[in-house]
Amino acid sequence: MIDDLDGPRTAQQELFYDLEDASAVIGCSVVQLTALAAGGASNNVATLTKVCALLTAQQQRLEAYASEVKAQRINRSEASG
């Protein structure tokens, strides 16, 4: 569990939240693109479906990294500026 959320974040906490945020943005994008593809109004349904699959794979990878950061198997010693 991440402690000290009231004060400045540590580099480790920043990494964790950055990964979680990126995963959330990707997840939202997948939902929107899937809705476009499901509408069938586009001639690019196959392309949209492929992009969704690629984004989903990246989202899962980021979620796994965030879990590793939270478990402190991945460590960042300083915050990036």
Biopython code that builds the backbone (N, CA, C, O; Angstrom):
import numpy as np
from Bio.PDB.StructureBuilder import StructureBuilder

atoms = [
    (1, "MET", "N", (0.835, -1.177, 0.000)),
    (1, "MET", "CA", (0.000, 0.000, 0.000)),
    (1, "MET", "C", (0.882, 1.243, 0.000)),
    (1, "MET", "O", (1.940, 1.259, 0.629)),
    (2, "ILE", "N", (0.456, 2.260, -0.690)),
    (2, "ILE", "CA", (1.224, 3.501, -0.767)),
    (2, "ILE", "C", (0.836, 4.386, 0.415)),
    (2, "ILE", "O", (-0.346, 4.634, 0.654)),
    (3, "ASP", "N", (1.834, 4.856, 1.145)),
    (3, "ASP", "CA", (1.617, 5.708, 2.315)),
    (3, "ASP", "C", (1.918, 7.156, 1.975)),
    (3, "ASP", "O", (2.402, 7.465, 0.886)),
    (4, "ASP", "N", (1.627, 8.035, 2.913)),
    (4, "ASP", "CA", (1.979, 9.450, 2.825)),
    (4, "ASP", "C", (1.353, 10.154, 1.626)),
    (4, "ASP", "O", (2.044, 10.888, 0.919)),
    (5, "LEU", "N", (0.077, 9.950, 1.386)),
    (5, "LEU", "CA", (-0.571, 10.590, 0.245)),
    (5, "LEU", "C", (-0.922, 12.057, 0.512)),
    (5, "LEU", "O", (-1.299, 12.785, -0.407)),
    (6, "ASP", "N", (-0.798, 12.486, 1.769)),
    (6, "ASP", "CA", (-1.106, 13.874, 2.095)),
    (6, "ASP", "C", (-0.005, 14.830, 1.678)),
    (6, "ASP", "O", (-0.291, 15.979, 1.341)),
    (7, "GLY", "N", (1.229, 14.397, 1.691)),
    (7, "GLY", "CA", (2.362, 15.253, 1.357)),
    (7, "GLY", "C", (2.794, 15.066, -0.078)),
    (7, "GLY", "O", (2.083, 14.465, -0.883)),
    (8, "PRO", "N", (3.968, 15.587, -0.392)),
    (8, "PRO", "CA", (4.495, 15.402, -1.753)),
    (8, "PRO", "C", (4.680, 13.915, -2.060)),
    (8, "PRO", "O", (5.029, 13.118, -1.189)),
    (9, "ARG", "N", (4.442, 13.582, -3.286)),
    (9, "ARG", "CA", (4.599, 12.186, -3.703)),
    (9, "ARG", "C", (6.071, 11.847, -3.878)),
    (9, "ARG", "O", (6.886, 12.681, -4.273)),
    (10, "THR", "N", (6.381, 10.590, -3.570)),
    (10, "THR", "CA", (7.728, 10.099, -3.834)),
    (10, "THR", "C", (7.837, 9.754, -5.316)),
    (10, "THR", "O", (6.835, 9.689, -6.028)),
    (11, "ALA", "N", (9.058, 9.538, -5.760)),
    (11, "ALA", "CA", (9.272, 9.139, -7.152)),
    (11, "ALA", "C", (8.521, 7.853, -7.458)),
    (11, "ALA", "O", (7.969, 7.696, -8.547)),
    (12, "GLN", "N", (8.500, 6.946, -6.511)),
    (12, "GLN", "CA", (7.803, 5.675, -6.675)),
    (12, "GLN", "C", (6.300, 5.897, -6.841)),
    (12, "GLN", "O", (5.670, 5.277, -7.698)),
    (13, "GLN", "N", (5.736, 6.769, -6.035)),
    (13, "GLN", "CA", (4.315, 7.074, -6.136)),
    (13, "GLN", "C", (3.993, 7.757, -7.459)),
    (13, "GLN", "O", (2.974, 7.446, -8.075)),
    (14, "GLU", "N", (4.828, 8.671, -7.904)),
    (14, "GLU", "CA", (4.627, 9.344, -9.191)),
    (14, "GLU", "C", (4.602, 8.329, -10.326)),
    (14, "GLU", "O", (3.746, 8.399, -11.207)),
    (15, "LEU", "N", (5.539, 7.386, -10.304)),
    (15, "LEU", "CA", (5.589, 6.358, -11.343)),
    (15, "LEU", "C", (4.309, 5.536, -11.333)),
    (15, "LEU", "O", (3.724, 5.283, -12.387)),
    (16, "PHE", "N", (3.876, 5.122, -10.163)),
    (16, "PHE", "CA", (2.661, 4.320, -10.040)),
    (16, "PHE", "C", (1.459, 5.073, -10.608)),
    (16, "PHE", "O", (0.705, 4.520, -11.409)),
    (17, "TYR", "N", (1.277, 6.316, -10.205)),
    (17, "TYR", "CA", (0.125, 7.087, -10.666)),
    (17, "TYR", "C", (0.228, 7.431, -12.152)),
    (17, "TYR", "O", (-0.791, 7.472, -12.840)),
    (18, "ASP", "N", (1.426, 7.675, -12.653)),
    (18, "ASP", "CA", (1.596, 7.912, -14.091)),
    (18, "ASP", "C", (1.164, 6.684, -14.892)),
    (18, "ASP", "O", (0.479, 6.807, -15.906)),
    (19, "LEU", "N", (1.567, 5.509, -14.433)),
    (19, "LEU", "CA", (1.191, 4.273, -15.120)),
    (19, "LEU", "C", (-0.316, 4.036, -15.038)),
    (19, "LEU", "O", (-0.940, 3.649, -16.027)),
    (20, "GLU", "N", (-0.894, 4.263, -13.878)),
    (20, "GLU", "CA", (-2.339, 4.102, -13.742)),
    (20, "GLU", "C", (-3.094, 5.079, -14.633)),
    (20, "GLU", "O", (-4.078, 4.702, -15.271)),
    (21, "ASP", "N", (-2.642, 6.331, -14.684)),
    (21, "ASP", "CA", (-3.292, 7.340, -15.526)),
    (21, "ASP", "C", (-3.215, 6.957, -17.000)),
    (21, "ASP", "O", (-4.206, 7.055, -17.723)),
    (22, "ALA", "N", (-2.036, 6.522, -17.444)),
    (22, "ALA", "CA", (-1.867, 6.122, -18.847)),
    (22, "ALA", "C", (-2.785, 4.949, -19.177)),
    (22, "ALA", "O", (-3.388, 4.909, -20.250)),
    (23, "SER", "N", (-2.886, 4.008, -18.266)),
    (23, "SER", "CA", (-3.763, 2.859, -18.477)),
    (23, "SER", "C", (-5.216, 3.294, -18.583)),
    (23, "SER", "O", (-5.956, 2.777, -19.419)),
    (24, "ALA", "N", (-5.632, 4.232, -17.752)),
    (24, "ALA", "CA", (-7.015, 4.717, -17.784)),
    (24, "ALA", "C", (-7.324, 5.427, -19.099)),
    (24, "ALA", "O", (-8.404, 5.249, -19.661)),
    (25, "VAL", "N", (-6.385, 6.226, -19.590)),
    (25, "VAL", "CA", (-6.591, 6.929, -20.861)),
    (25, "VAL", "C", (-6.716, 5.927, -22.004)),
    (25, "VAL", "O", (-7.570, 6.069, -22.879)),
    (26, "ILE", "N", (-5.867, 4.930, -21.986)),
    (26, "ILE", "CA", (-5.938, 3.898, -23.025)),
    (26, "ILE", "C", (-7.269, 3.162, -22.944)),
    (26, "ILE", "O", (-7.903, 2.912, -23.969)),
    (27, "GLY", "N", (-7.694, 2.815, -21.740)),
    (27, "GLY", "CA", (-8.968, 2.115, -21.566)),
    (27, "GLY", "C", (-10.139, 2.925, -22.098)),
    (27, "GLY", "O", (-11.022, 2.383, -22.764)),
    (28, "CYS", "N", (-10.149, 4.205, -21.809)),
    (28, "CYS", "CA", (-11.211, 5.086, -22.300)),
    (28, "CYS", "C", (-11.181, 5.149, -23.831)),
    (28, "CYS", "O", (-12.230, 5.129, -24.476)),
    (29, "SER", "N", (-9.994, 5.225, -24.400)),
    (29, "SER", "CA", (-9.850, 5.272, -25.860)),
    (29, "SER", "C", (-10.372, 3.997, -26.501)),
    (29, "SER", "O", (-11.029, 4.042, -27.541)),
    (30, "VAL", "N", (-10.082, 2.866, -25.882)),
    (30, "VAL", "CA", (-10.557, 1.587, -26.413)),
    (30, "VAL", "C", (-12.082, 1.560, -26.419)),
    (30, "VAL", "O", (-12.687, 1.117, -27.396)),
    (31, "VAL", "N", (-12.703, 2.023, -25.352)),
    (31, "VAL", "CA", (-14.170, 2.042, -25.285)),
    (31, "VAL", "C", (-14.746, 2.899, -26.407)),
    (31, "VAL", "O", (-15.695, 2.493, -27.078)),
    (32, "GLN", "N", (-14.173, 4.082, -26.610)),
    (32, "GLN", "CA", (-14.682, 4.986, -27.641)),
    (32, "GLN", "C", (-14.452, 4.433, -29.044)),
    (32, "GLN", "O", (-15.338, 4.507, -29.895)),
    (33, "LEU", "N", (-13.274, 3.882, -29.286)),
    (33, "LEU", "CA", (-12.984, 3.318, -30.609)),
    (33, "LEU", "C", (-13.842, 2.087, -30.888)),
    (33, "LEU", "O", (-14.286, 1.876, -32.017)),
    (34, "THR", "N", (-14.070, 1.281, -29.859)),
    (34, "THR", "CA", (-14.922, 0.100, -30.023)),
    (34, "THR", "C", (-16.350, 0.518, -30.386)),
    (34, "THR", "O", (-16.996, -0.114, -31.222)),
    (35, "ALA", "N", (-16.829, 1.577, -29.756)),
    (35, "ALA", "CA", (-18.169, 2.080, -30.074)),
    (35, "ALA", "C", (-18.228, 2.553, -31.518)),
    (35, "ALA", "O", (-19.221, 2.315, -32.206)),
    (36, "LEU", "N", (-17.170, 3.226, -31.989)),
    (36, "LEU", "CA", (-17.134, 3.663, -33.389)),
    (36, "LEU", "C", (-17.156, 2.464, -34.337)),
    (36, "LEU", "O", (-17.879, 2.458, -35.333)),
    (37, "ALA", "N", (-16.362, 1.462, -34.013)),
    (37, "ALA", "CA", (-16.297, 0.273, -34.867)),
    (37, "ALA", "C", (-17.625, -0.474, -34.861)),
    (37, "ALA", "O", (-18.069, -0.974, -35.895)),
    (38, "ALA", "N", (-18.254, -0.547, -33.693)),
    (38, "ALA", "CA", (-19.531, -1.263, -33.573)),
    (38, "ALA", "C", (-20.641, -0.551, -34.332)),
    (38, "ALA", "O", (-21.602, -1.181, -34.774)),
    (39, "GLY", "N", (-20.507, 0.768, -34.483)),
    (39, "GLY", "CA", (-21.510, 1.518, -35.234)),
    (39, "GLY", "C", (-21.563, 1.116, -36.686)),
    (39, "GLY", "O", (-22.594, 1.277, -37.340)),
    (40, "GLY", "N", (-20.478, 0.602, -37.195)),
    (40, "GLY", "CA", (-20.426, 0.107, -38.556)),
    (40, "GLY", "C", (-20.528, 1.167, -39.628)),
    (40, "GLY", "O", (-20.528, 0.843, -40.815)),
    (41, "ALA", "N", (-20.616, 2.432, -39.236)),
    (41, "ALA", "CA", (-20.751, 3.503, -40.226)),
    (41, "ALA", "C", (-19.425, 3.796, -40.919)),
    (41, "ALA", "O", (-19.393, 4.453, -41.959)),
    (42, "SER", "N", (-18.367, 3.321, -40.356)),
    (42, "SER", "CA", (-17.045, 3.604, -40.907)),
    (42, "SER", "C", (-16.587, 2.479, -41.833)),
    (42, "SER", "O", (-16.904, 1.308, -41.623)),
    (43, "ASN", "N", (-15.849, 2.860, -42.840)),
    (43, "ASN", "CA", (-15.245, 1.866, -43.727)),
    (43, "ASN", "C", (-13.986, 1.295, -43.100)),
    (43, "ASN", "O", (-13.353, 0.408, -43.673)),
    (44, "ASN", "N", (-13.617, 1.796, -41.929)),
    (44, "ASN", "CA", (-12.372, 1.387, -41.278)),
    (44, "ASN", "C", (-12.607, 0.521, -40.050)),
    (44, "ASN", "O", (-11.824, 0.576, -39.101)),
    (45, "VAL", "N", (-13.665, -0.275, -40.048)),
    (45, "VAL", "CA", (-13.996, -1.108, -38.894)),
    (45, "VAL", "C", (-12.842, -2.053, -38.559)),
    (45, "VAL", "O", (-12.491, -2.205, -37.389)),
    (46, "ALA", "N", (-12.256, -2.681, -39.561)),
    (46, "ALA", "CA", (-11.153, -3.618, -39.312)),
    (46, "ALA", "C", (-9.954, -2.900, -38.698)),
    (46, "ALA", "O", (-9.303, -3.431, -37.798)),
    (47, "THR", "N", (-9.665, -1.700, -39.184)),
    (47, "THR", "CA", (-8.548, -0.924, -38.643)),
    (47, "THR", "C", (-8.826, -0.516, -37.203)),
    (47, "THR", "O", (-7.949, -0.628, -36.346)),
    (48, "LEU", "N", (-10.043, -0.042, -36.931)),
    (48, "LEU", "CA", (-10.409, 0.341, -35.567)),
    (48, "LEU", "C", (-10.325, -0.852, -34.614)),
    (48, "LEU", "O", (-9.859, -0.718, -33.482)),
    (49, "THR", "N", (-10.770, -1.992, -35.068)),
    (49, "THR", "CA", (-10.724, -3.195, -34.249)),
    (49, "THR", "C", (-9.290, -3.576, -33.933)),
    (49, "THR", "O", (-8.982, -3.961, -32.805)),
    (50, "LYS", "N", (-8.412, -3.471, -34.922)),
    (50, "LYS", "CA", (-7.000, -3.794, -34.714)),
    (50, "LYS", "C", (-6.363, -2.807, -33.737)),
    (50, "LYS", "O", (-5.604, -3.213, -32.857)),
    (51, "VAL", "N", (-6.664, -1.523, -33.882)),
    (51, "VAL", "CA", (-6.127, -0.507, -32.973)),
    (51, "VAL", "C", (-6.603, -0.781, -31.549)),
    (51, "VAL", "O", (-5.831, -0.653, -30.600)),
    (52, "CYS", "N", (-7.861, -1.153, -31.400)),
    (52, "CYS", "CA", (-8.393, -1.473, -30.066)),
    (52, "CYS", "C", (-7.642, -2.650, -29.441)),
    (52, "CYS", "O", (-7.326, -2.631, -28.252)),
    (53, "ALA", "N", (-7.365, -3.655, -30.234)),
    (53, "ALA", "CA", (-6.636, -4.815, -29.726)),
    (53, "ALA", "C", (-5.227, -4.415, -29.283)),
    (53, "ALA", "O", (-4.754, -4.859, -28.237)),
    (54, "LEU", "N", (-4.562, -3.583, -30.074)),
    (54, "LEU", "CA", (-3.216, -3.128, -29.719)),
    (54, "LEU", "C", (-3.233, -2.275, -28.448)),
    (54, "LEU", "O", (-2.381, -2.432, -27.574)),
    (55, "LEU", "N", (-4.202, -1.380, -28.358)),
    (55, "LEU", "CA", (-4.317, -0.534, -27.168)),
    (55, "LEU", "C", (-4.637, -1.356, -25.922)),
    (55, "LEU", "O", (-4.110, -1.083, -24.844)),
    (56, "THR", "N", (-5.485, -2.347, -26.067)),
    (56, "THR", "CA", (-5.822, -3.208, -24.938)),
    (56, "THR", "C", (-4.583, -3.947, -24.440)),
    (56, "THR", "O", (-4.380, -4.068, -23.232)),
    (57, "ALA", "N", (-3.765, -4.435, -25.347)),
    (57, "ALA", "CA", (-2.527, -5.120, -24.953)),
    (57, "ALA", "C", (-1.601, -4.165, -24.201)),
    (57, "ALA", "O", (-0.990, -4.549, -23.203)),
    (58, "GLN", "N", (-1.496, -2.925, -24.676)),
    (58, "GLN", "CA", (-0.651, -1.934, -23.995)),
    (58, "GLN", "C", (-1.229, -1.572, -22.628)),
    (58, "GLN", "O", (-0.485, -1.395, -21.663)),
    (59, "GLN", "N", (-2.544, -1.462, -22.549)),
    (59, "GLN", "CA", (-3.187, -1.161, -21.273)),
    (59, "GLN", "C", (-2.868, -2.255, -20.254)),
    (59, "GLN", "O", (-2.538, -1.955, -19.106)),
    (60, "GLN", "N", (-2.964, -3.494, -20.656)),
    (60, "GLN", "CA", (-2.670, -4.607, -19.753)),
    (60, "GLN", "C", (-1.210, -4.581, -19.314)),
    (60, "GLN", "O", (-0.903, -4.874, -18.158)),
    (61, "ARG", "N", (-0.328, -4.239, -20.216)),
    (61, "ARG", "CA", (1.100, -4.140, -19.880)),
    (61, "ARG", "C", (1.327, -3.037, -18.843)),
    (61, "ARG", "O", (2.056, -3.240, -17.872)),
    (62, "LEU", "N", (0.705, -1.873, -19.047)),
    (62, "LEU", "CA", (0.857, -0.772, -18.088)),
    (62, "LEU", "C", (0.274, -1.131, -16.721)),
    (62, "LEU", "O", (0.844, -0.787, -15.686)),
    (63, "GLU", "N", (-0.853, -1.819, -16.726)),
    (63, "GLU", "CA", (-1.439, -2.246, -15.460)),
    (63, "GLU", "C", (-0.511, -3.208, -14.723)),
    (63, "GLU", "O", (-0.387, -3.140, -13.500)),
    (64, "ALA", "N", (0.134, -4.094, -15.456)),
    (64, "ALA", "CA", (1.087, -5.022, -14.842)),
    (64, "ALA", "C", (2.286, -4.255, -14.271)),
    (64, "ALA", "O", (2.746, -4.549, -13.168)),
    (65, "TYR", "N", (2.787, -3.275, -15.023)),
    (65, "TYR", "CA", (3.884, -2.454, -14.512)),
    (65, "TYR", "C", (3.465, -1.711, -13.247)),
    (65, "TYR", "O", (4.231, -1.647, -12.285)),
    (66, "ALA", "N", (2.253, -1.146, -13.240)),
    (66, "ALA", "CA", (1.769, -0.423, -12.059)),
    (66, "ALA", "C", (1.705, -1.360, -10.855)),
    (66, "ALA", "O", (2.054, -0.967, -9.742)),
    (67, "SER", "N", (1.266, -2.578, -11.070)),
    (67, "SER", "CA", (1.221, -3.558, -9.977)),
    (67, "SER", "C", (2.619, -3.863, -9.460)),
    (67, "SER", "O", (2.822, -3.996, -8.253)),
    (68, "GLU", "N", (3.582, -3.974, -10.366)),
    (68, "GLU", "CA", (4.964, -4.216, -9.954)),
    (68, "GLU", "C", (5.534, -3.038, -9.179)),
    (68, "GLU", "O", (6.274, -3.221, -8.213)),
    (69, "VAL", "N", (5.184, -1.827, -9.606)),
    (69, "VAL", "CA", (5.635, -0.631, -8.887)),
    (69, "VAL", "C", (5.038, -0.617, -7.484)),
    (69, "VAL", "O", (5.736, -0.358, -6.504)),
    (70, "LYS", "N", (3.747, -0.898, -7.400)),
    (70, "LYS", "CA", (3.074, -0.893, -6.102)),
    (70, "LYS", "C", (3.670, -1.938, -5.172)),
    (70, "LYS", "O", (3.790, -1.707, -3.969)),
    (71, "ALA", "N", (4.040, -3.077, -5.721)),
    (71, "ALA", "CA", (4.657, -4.146, -4.936)),
    (71, "ALA", "C", (6.155, -3.907, -4.729)),
    (71, "ALA", "O", (6.840, -4.720, -4.109)),
    (72, "GLN", "N", (6.650, -2.799, -5.248)),
    (72, "GLN", "CA", (8.054, -2.373, -5.158)),
    (72, "GLN", "C", (9.018, -3.356, -5.816)),
    (72, "GLN", "O", (10.156, -3.507, -5.372)),
    (73, "ARG", "N", (8.561, -4.024, -6.873)),
    (73, "ARG", "CA", (9.463, -4.847, -7.684)),
    (73, "ARG", "C", (10.127, -3.998, -8.760)),
    (73, "ARG", "O", (11.170, -4.372, -9.297)),
    (74, "ILE", "N", (9.513, -2.838, -9.078)),
    (74, "ILE", "CA", (10.118, -1.832, -9.948)),
    (74, "ILE", "C", (10.265, -0.593, -9.079)),
    (74, "ILE", "O", (9.320, -0.196, -8.398)),
    (75, "ASN", "N", (11.439, 0.017, -9.098)),
    (75, "ASN", "CA", (11.692, 1.134, -8.201)),
    (75, "ASN", "C", (12.287, 2.308, -8.972)),
    (75, "ASN", "O", (13.197, 2.144, -9.785)),
    (76, "ARG", "N", (11.759, 3.476, -8.703)),
    (76, "ARG", "CA", (12.315, 4.709, -9.257)),
    (76, "ARG", "C", (12.823, 5.506, -8.056)),
    (76, "ARG", "O", (12.078, 5.751, -7.108)),
    (77, "SER", "N", (14.074, 5.900, -8.102)),
    (77, "SER", "CA", (14.667, 6.560, -6.943)),
    (77, "SER", "C", (14.441, 8.071, -6.937)),
    (77, "SER", "O", (14.437, 8.678, -5.866)),
    (78, "GLU", "N", (14.253, 8.692, -8.095)),
    (78, "GLU", "CA", (14.025, 10.124, -8.158)),
    (78, "GLU", "C", (12.883, 10.423, -9.115)),
    (78, "GLU", "O", (12.698, 9.741, -10.122)),
    (79, "ALA", "N", (12.125, 11.453, -8.780)),
    (79, "ALA", "CA", (11.044, 11.872, -9.666)),
    (79, "ALA", "C", (11.608, 12.507, -10.909)),
    (79, "ALA", "O", (12.598, 13.236, -10.850)),
    (80, "SER", "N", (10.976, 12.231, -12.047)),
    (80, "SER", "CA", (11.401, 12.889, -13.273)),
    (80, "SER", "C", (10.805, 14.281, -13.291)),
    (80, "SER", "O", (9.708, 14.513, -12.783)),
    (81, "GLY", "N", (11.549, 15.208, -13.887)),
    (81, "GLY", "CA", (11.134, 16.588, -13.816)),
    (81, "GLY", "C", (10.157, 16.990, -14.801)),
    (81, "GLY", "O", (9.741, 18.148, -14.821)),
]
sb = StructureBuilder()
sb.init_structure("model")
sb.init_model(0)
sb.init_chain("A")
sb.init_seg("    ")
for serial, (resi, resn, name, xyz) in enumerate(atoms, 1):
    if name == "N":
        sb.init_residue(resn, " ", resi, " ")
    sb.init_atom(name, np.array(xyz, "f"), 0.0, 1.0, " ", f" {name:<3s}", serial, name[0])
structure = sb.get_structure()
